[in-house]
Structure formats: C-alpha cells, structure tokens
Amino acid sequence: MTHTDPADTFLSAKQLAARYDVPLATVYRWQHHGTGPLAHKIGRHLRYRLDHVIAWEDTQADDRLADATA
C-alpha cells in the first residue's frame, strides 16, 4: 500500500468545492476575499495543495472551538 504525500497532491477549484459540497462560486469568492485555503495559480487555473487545505480545515475547527468556549 502506498501513501501519497498531501504536499504532492493538488485539488482543482471544482474538487475543493465538491470536498465541501459548496458551489464553485463559493470557492472563487474565498479566493477573491482571501478567506479560503491558500491557492496556487498555475497558468489560468487555481490549485490547492492538500496539506494547505487540511491546515485550513484545522484552523476553521480551532476558530469554532474558540468561539464556543469564549
């Protein structure tokens, strides 16, 4: 069994939208406002490193936890 390094795995904007079950427009809005996972522009396309996506997910969970305990 081989394990792929998340740093070597990239998601497209469409795959990211599917991961969160949100419209593609939401992913583009996150990029425009700088509120979503860190994106890399490759040519005309946005790509998201899986390890950055996971780190962003963790910060979202941390933020909600902090809000709940405040």
Beta strands, then each sheet from edge to edge (+ up, - down):
strand 1: 10-12
strand 2: 40-42
strand 3: 45-49
sheet 1: 1+ 3- 2+
end
